[in-house]
Structure formats: C-alpha cells, structure tokens
Amino acid sequence: MVDLMSRGMMRVSAGLCFQIENEWHKNEGILLWMGLVPLAAGSLAKGITPAGRGPGVGCPAASTTLNARRKALQDQLASGNTNIPAPAVTPVTTTSTTVPAATTTPAAADSNDFRAQVAALAPELGFESGVNPDGTGNCDGAIPGGPKIPCQCPPPRDEFISQLQDNAVAGKAVHNPDVKVDFPLDDSVASKKSRIIASLITIQNLRGPGVGCPAVSTTLSQQLEALG
C-alpha cells in the first residue's frame, strides 16, 4: 500500500486531469505510481499521443479505459480512500500466419509465354555457317558470289533465338541498348517486317554494339524485300 499523503498531495483545479503514476513500472512501463501530476485540461479527451509520433497523432481516449479509471480515482480520493489498487494487466496473445510463397508471378508467366511466342514466330536465317572456308577464317555468305563472311556466322539457331527473346522482352538490343527492338505477334505484313528487322538487329549485335554477324550471312534481307 502506498501512503499518498506521505508523498504529498497536490490539489489541482477543475478542468485539469490527473495522471497517477506508479512505481510498478514493469518492463515496458505500464503505469508509474509517483504521485499526482497535473495534466493539461482536456488532454485525455483529445487523445493519447505515443512518444515520437507528433502532437495529436495517436489514439483517442475513448480507445482506452483511462477516463473511467481517472473518475474512479477521483471518487476514491474525494471519499478519503487512498487504497488505490494497481490496474490489472491483460496479457496480449499474438498469432502468426504463414503465407505460402508464390511459385510464379503473373509477370514472370507472361514473360515466359511471350518468349515462347517469339521462338515460334522467329524467321529462319536461311543459311548455315562454315560454307567453303578459304583458310583465313572467312566463308561464303548467303548471297552466291557475294561478300565473304566469318565462318562462325550465322550463329546457331538456339543462340539466335535466345538473343532474340532477350531483345524482344527488353524492347531493345540488350548488347546495343540505343537500338529499339519491336517484336509484334500478329500476322500482318507490317508485323512480319518488324520481326525480320528485330532478327537482323539481333544477329548484328550478338556480343556488343555492331559485334555479331553481317546481314549477308542470312537471307533475312531477301525475306524483308519479298514482303514489299
């Protein structure tokens, strides 16, 4: 039992609130029992502001039992009863919910579907590498009697398709970002032309800006011309 009188009673005028603080201050500090401390009039009615949030940024007094407890304390003090029991502390029970991780996001699914469509609609390169090597690293190109090409050109189809997919998803040549790549999926003549142009950009920028295979290592230019 705490002898409030031995700690000194402080009378406060009408319009002020009481804050009863207790030496019970356990762990997080539920309530301090240090005496009667005057608070600004109406502070409980306006709301309780947790430290660090700002003036008036907190919870309303109605969300607690503080007003009821204040009145009970005032009534007890007015009647001369200074045996004020400590408030009961209600334990808080928390529960956790485990949310299963998504295996595939919609964006990833859309990207995979788009890559599959790119592979299906990619034009044929129309030529193969290593034709009639001349011993200097050059071979015949796709145009009979035309310019020689590096014997490693054109690239294997799987390498070409992989690079074309990356470029189509990115909307630009990954190894030459200043060059835009458009790969529409419909069957119009304009879209077919765009897909051939995207393929030409891809083989010419396989490993860096302008570092790849020349257009004459394929029949893509002839395919583009044939579309008018």
C-alpha positions as CSV (number, residue, x, y, z in Angstrom):
1,M,0.0,0.0,0.0
2,V,1.2,3.4,-0.8
3,D,0.7,6.3,1.5
4,L,-0.2,9.1,-0.9
5,M,-0.2,11.6,1.9
6,S,3.4,10.8,2.7
7,R,4.3,11.6,-0.9
8,G,2.5,14.9,-0.8
9,M,-1.0,15.6,-2.2
10,M,-1.2,18.1,-5.0
11,R,-4.6,19.6,-5.5
12,V,-5.4,20.5,-9.0
13,S,-8.1,22.9,-10.1
14,A,-11.2,22.0,-12.0
15,G,-10.5,21.4,-15.7
16,L,-7.2,19.6,-15.0
17,C,-6.7,15.8,-15.4
18,F,-4.9,13.5,-13.0
19,Q,-2.1,11.3,-14.0
20,I,-1.5,8.6,-11.4
21,E,2.0,7.2,-11.9
22,N,3.2,4.1,-10.1
23,E,6.5,2.6,-9.1
24,W,5.1,-0.6,-10.7
25,H,6.9,0.5,-14.0
26,K,7.5,-3.1,-15.1
27,N,9.5,-3.8,-18.3
28,E,7.6,-1.7,-20.9
29,G,6.3,0.6,-18.1
30,I,2.6,0.0,-17.6
31,L,2.0,2.8,-15.0
32,L,4.1,4.8,-12.6
33,W,2.9,5.4,-9.1
34,M,4.8,8.5,-8.2
35,G,2.0,10.8,-7.1
36,L,-0.5,13.2,-8.6
37,V,0.7,15.1,-11.5
38,P,-1.5,17.8,-13.2
39,L,-2.0,17.4,-17.0
40,A,-3.3,20.0,-19.4
41,A,-7.1,20.3,-19.3
42,G,-8.8,18.1,-21.8
43,S,-5.7,16.1,-22.7
44,L,-7.3,12.7,-22.2
45,A,-10.3,13.8,-24.1
46,K,-8.2,15.0,-27.0
47,G,-6.3,11.8,-27.3
48,I,-3.2,9.9,-26.2
49,T,-0.1,10.6,-28.2
50,P,2.6,7.8,-28.2
51,A,6.1,9.2,-27.9
52,G,7.7,10.1,-31.1
53,R,4.6,10.3,-33.3
54,G,3.8,14.0,-33.0
55,P,1.2,16.4,-31.5
56,G,-2.3,14.9,-31.6
57,V,-1.0,11.9,-33.7
58,G,-2.1,9.0,-31.6
59,C,-5.1,7.2,-30.2
60,P,-8.3,8.8,-28.8
61,A,-9.0,8.4,-25.1
62,A,-12.2,6.5,-26.0
63,S,-10.0,3.7,-27.2
64,T,-8.9,3.1,-23.6
65,T,-10.3,2.9,-20.1
66,L,-8.2,5.8,-18.8
67,N,-11.2,8.3,-18.4
68,A,-13.1,5.7,-16.4
69,R,-10.1,4.9,-14.3
70,R,-9.4,8.6,-13.7
71,K,-13.0,9.2,-12.5
72,A,-12.8,6.2,-10.2
73,L,-9.6,7.5,-8.7
74,Q,-11.1,11.0,-8.2
75,D,-14.1,9.5,-6.5
76,Q,-11.9,7.4,-4.2
77,L,-9.7,10.3,-3.3
78,A,-12.7,12.5,-2.7
79,S,-14.1,10.0,-0.3
80,G,-10.8,9.8,1.6
81,N,-9.9,6.4,0.4
82,T,-6.2,6.3,-0.6
83,N,-6.0,2.5,-1.0
84,I,-5.9,2.5,-4.8
85,P,-5.3,-0.9,-6.3
86,A,-3.0,-1.5,-9.2
87,P,-4.7,-2.0,-12.5
88,A,-4.8,-5.5,-13.8
89,V,-2.5,-6.2,-16.8
90,T,-4.1,-8.2,-19.6
91,P,-1.7,-10.4,-21.5
92,V,-1.6,-9.9,-25.2
93,T,-1.7,-13.0,-27.3
94,T,-0.3,-12.8,-30.8
95,T,-0.7,-15.2,-33.6
96,S,1.3,-15.6,-36.8
97,T,0.1,-16.6,-40.2
98,T,2.3,-18.3,-42.7
99,V,1.6,-17.2,-46.3
100,P,3.0,-19.6,-48.9
101,A,5.3,-18.0,-51.4
102,A,4.1,-17.7,-54.9
103,T,6.0,-20.1,-57.3
104,T,5.4,-18.0,-60.4
105,T,4.4,-14.3,-60.6
106,P,1.9,-13.2,-63.3
107,A,4.6,-11.0,-64.8
108,A,7.0,-14.0,-65.0
109,A,4.3,-16.2,-66.5
110,D,3.5,-13.5,-69.1
111,S,7.2,-13.2,-69.9
112,N,7.7,-16.9,-70.4
113,D,4.6,-17.0,-72.6
114,F,5.9,-14.1,-74.7
115,R,9.4,-15.8,-75.1
116,A,7.7,-18.9,-76.3
117,Q,5.8,-16.9,-78.9
118,V,9.0,-15.2,-80.0
119,A,10.6,-18.5,-80.6
120,A,7.7,-19.8,-82.6
121,L,7.5,-16.7,-84.8
122,A,11.2,-16.1,-85.3
123,P,12.1,-16.2,-89.0
124,E,14.5,-18.7,-90.4
125,L,18.0,-17.4,-91.0
126,G,18.1,-19.2,-94.3
127,F,21.8,-20.1,-94.3
128,E,24.4,-22.1,-92.3
129,S,27.9,-21.3,-91.1
130,G,31.1,-22.8,-92.4
131,V,30.4,-22.9,-96.1
132,N,33.6,-23.1,-98.3
133,P,36.2,-21.8,-95.8
134,D,39.1,-20.1,-97.5
135,G,41.6,-20.8,-94.8
136,T,41.7,-17.2,-93.5
137,G,38.6,-17.5,-91.3
138,N,36.2,-16.4,-94.0
139,C,33.5,-18.5,-95.7
140,D,30.8,-18.0,-98.3
141,G,27.9,-15.9,-97.4
142,A,24.2,-16.4,-98.2
143,I,24.5,-14.5,-101.5
144,P,26.1,-16.6,-104.2
145,G,29.3,-14.9,-105.3
146,G,28.7,-12.2,-102.7
147,P,30.9,-11.0,-99.9
148,K,32.7,-13.4,-97.6
149,I,31.5,-13.7,-94.0
150,P,33.1,-15.0,-90.8
151,C,32.9,-18.8,-90.8
152,Q,31.1,-18.8,-87.4
153,C,28.2,-16.9,-89.0
154,P,25.3,-17.1,-88.9
155,P,25.0,-18.2,-85.2
156,P,23.5,-21.5,-84.2
157,R,19.7,-21.2,-84.2
158,D,19.3,-21.8,-80.4
159,E,21.8,-18.9,-79.7
160,F,20.0,-16.7,-82.2
161,I,16.6,-17.5,-80.6
162,S,17.8,-16.9,-77.1
163,Q,19.2,-13.5,-78.0
164,L,16.1,-12.5,-80.0
165,Q,13.9,-13.4,-77.0
166,D,16.0,-11.3,-74.6
167,N,15.9,-8.3,-77.0
168,A,12.1,-8.7,-77.6
169,V,11.4,-8.8,-73.9
170,A,13.7,-5.8,-73.2
171,G,12.3,-3.8,-76.2
172,K,15.8,-3.0,-77.3
173,A,19.1,-4.7,-78.3
174,V,20.5,-5.9,-75.0
175,H,24.1,-5.6,-76.3
176,N,23.3,-2.3,-78.0
177,P,20.7,-0.5,-75.9
178,D,20.4,2.5,-78.1
179,V,18.7,0.3,-80.8
180,K,15.0,-0.3,-80.3
181,V,13.6,-3.8,-80.9
182,D,9.9,-4.3,-81.7
183,F,8.5,-7.9,-82.0
184,P,4.7,-7.8,-82.6
185,L,2.9,-11.1,-82.5
186,D,0.1,-10.7,-85.1
187,D,0.1,-11.9,-88.7
188,S,0.0,-8.6,-90.5
189,V,2.6,-7.8,-93.2
190,A,3.9,-4.9,-91.0
191,S,4.4,-7.2,-88.1
192,K,6.2,-9.7,-90.2
193,K,8.6,-7.0,-91.3
194,S,9.1,-5.8,-87.8
195,R,10.1,-9.4,-86.7
196,I,12.6,-9.7,-89.5
197,I,14.1,-6.3,-88.6
198,A,14.3,-7.4,-85.0
199,S,16.1,-10.6,-86.1
200,L,18.6,-8.5,-88.2
201,I,19.3,-6.3,-85.3
202,T,19.8,-9.3,-83.1
203,I,22.4,-11.1,-85.3
204,Q,24.3,-7.9,-85.9
205,N,24.6,-7.2,-82.1
206,L,25.2,-10.6,-80.7
207,R,28.1,-9.7,-78.4
208,G,28.1,-5.9,-78.4
209,P,27.3,-2.8,-80.5
210,G,27.9,-4.0,-84.1
211,V,29.7,-7.1,-82.9
212,G,27.9,-10.1,-84.4
213,C,27.2,-11.4,-87.9
214,P,26.5,-9.4,-91.0
215,A,23.1,-9.4,-92.7
216,V,24.6,-11.2,-95.7
217,S,25.2,-14.3,-93.5
218,T,21.4,-14.8,-93.7
219,T,18.6,-14.4,-96.1
220,L,16.7,-12.0,-93.8
221,S,17.2,-9.1,-96.1
222,Q,15.8,-11.0,-99.1
223,Q,12.8,-12.1,-96.9
224,L,12.2,-8.5,-95.9
225,E,12.3,-7.3,-99.5
226,A,9.9,-10.1,-100.6
227,L,7.2,-8.7,-98.3
228,G,7.2,-5.4,-100.3
